[in-house]
Amino acid sequence: MAWRFAVPVTRHARSATVPDRRLVAMLQARTTLGPGLDATRAEDLIWTLGSPRLWHHLRRGCEWTAEDYQSWLAALLRQQLLGAQDGR
């Protein structure tokens, strides 16, 4: 099996930037982002954690159910974006 090396993707080249910005703007309108987190870093986290590659790895490679993945991602995003320690 040959290794594939990913080409780095910059913020300017990725297609998910606009939806990520909208989500961060919505969060900022309703609450405060977690300690030390700015909008750009929040967009980076959403883009990375919501990537199709990560979804495929966990759902297909690790055989997670859709519910397991959604619950994990929601809790992790709450923790990372809002600083929620209890997952809520």
Steps between C-alpha positions, in 0.01 A plus 500: 500500500645832397484797732324805373629834610242770534558836342461771763179696461503864598205688643468683171483181292251296699141497391348473849603848613171682436274254690754491784497880522120503509491247783760691701313829443179333619675369812653840573158664469355261758789438739870552559760274344715301743794655682783601268304405187456750220276469194780383271604220735135400546461474121814284487360263762164465325667437165740242641264310730222496241720375218372220276828315552450485878137395452605223261776380732270470801186378322659260254843420638403480867139396441344775709126542465363827366361573847839437665672734255239775534501484881878504516532788253232709671658454844850572368388815315318626812813441704740654248289794385316595817720359775217275622651243733196280546427463128190720523 
